[in-house]
Amino acid sequence: QVRLVESGGGLVQPGGSLILSCAASGFTFSGYPMSWYRQRPGKERELVAGISGGRVSTNYADSVKGRFTISRDNDKNTMYLQMNSLKPEDTAVYYCNVQWRVTTYWGQGTQVTVSS
């Protein structure tokens, strides 16, 4: 059974940093691209960043380029999102995502609040 568990969210001041983690199980982690999405209040869920299974390629939403870094540790079956220079508009629930076979799986999400 595929399971994704996010952690690391919290309250941070503008300009601060957080590291989110996504622990995965139930599939061959290194074989699949993974993604971070977020859902801001009143908005639709949006792609934040993605990473290939072999960590060769990454992609980012324009709004986070240069501030966020996606990475993964295939030995630990864990994906990360390093978030720097956080802005109030980064406030959202952050989700990790994998498409395994024909099904898209989501974690339960972790809340990130950027506020002074």
C-alpha positions in Angstrom: 0.0 0.0 0.0 1.4 3.4 -1.0 1.8 5.8 1.8 3.1 9.3 1.9 3.6 11.2 5.2 4.6 14.9 5.2 6.2 16.6 8.1 8.2 19.8 9.0 5.5 22.4 8.6 4.9 25.2 11.1 4.8 28.9 11.7 7.7 31.0 10.5 8.4 34.7 10.1 8.8 36.2 6.6 12.3 35.7 5.4 12.7 32.5 7.4 13.3 28.9 6.4 11.7 25.5 6.8 12.5 22.0 5.5 9.6 19.7 4.7 10.0 16.0 4.5 7.9 13.3 2.8 8.4 9.8 3.9 7.3 7.2 1.3 6.5 3.5 1.5 4.7 0.8 -0.4 6.5 1.3 -3.8 10.0 1.3 -5.2 10.8 4.9 -4.3 13.8 5.4 -6.5 11.9 4.4 -9.6 9.3 7.2 -9.6 9.3 11.0 -10.0 7.9 12.8 -7.0 6.4 16.2 -6.5 5.5 18.8 -4.0 2.2 20.7 -4.4 0.6 23.3 -2.2 -2.9 24.7 -1.7 -3.1 28.2 -0.6 -6.3 29.6 1.2 -9.0 30.0 -1.4 -6.9 28.7 -4.2 -6.6 25.5 -6.2 -3.8 23.0 -5.5 -0.7 24.0 -7.5 2.6 22.3 -8.4 5.6 23.7 -6.4 8.4 21.4 -7.5 9.2 18.1 -9.0 12.2 15.7 -9.0 13.0 12.7 -11.2 13.5 9.3 -9.7 17.2 9.4 -10.2 17.5 13.0 -9.0 18.8 14.0 -12.4 16.2 16.6 -13.1 14.1 19.1 -11.1 11.5 21.7 -12.0 10.0 24.5 -10.0 7.1 26.9 -10.2 8.2 30.4 -11.2 7.0 31.7 -7.8 9.5 29.6 -5.9 12.5 29.5 -8.2 15.7 30.5 -6.4 14.1 30.1 -3.0 13.0 26.5 -2.8 15.1 23.4 -3.4 13.6 19.9 -3.9 15.7 16.9 -3.2 15.4 13.2 -2.3 17.3 10.5 -0.5 16.5 7.2 -2.2 18.2 5.2 0.6 15.8 6.7 3.1 12.7 6.7 0.8 12.3 10.4 1.7 11.8 13.6 -0.3 12.6 17.1 0.9 11.7 20.6 0.2 14.1 23.3 1.5 12.2 26.6 1.6 14.2 29.8 2.1 13.2 33.4 2.0 9.7 32.5 2.9 6.9 35.0 2.1 3.4 35.4 3.5 2.1 34.2 0.1 3.9 30.9 0.7 1.3 30.1 3.4 -0.4 26.9 2.3 -0.9 23.3 3.0 2.0 21.4 1.3 1.5 18.0 -0.1 3.8 15.4 -1.6 2.6 13.4 -4.6 3.5 10.4 -6.6 1.8 8.7 -9.6 2.3 5.0 -9.1 1.0 2.9 -11.9 -2.3 4.5 -12.8 -3.1 6.1 -9.5 -2.1 9.4 -8.0 -1.3 9.4 -4.3 -1.2 12.2 -1.9 0.0 12.6 1.6 -2.2 14.2 4.3 -0.4 17.6 4.0 1.6 19.8 6.3 0.6 23.4 7.1 3.1 26.1 6.5 2.2 29.6 7.8 4.4 32.6 7.1 3.5 35.5 9.3 5.0 38.0 11.6 
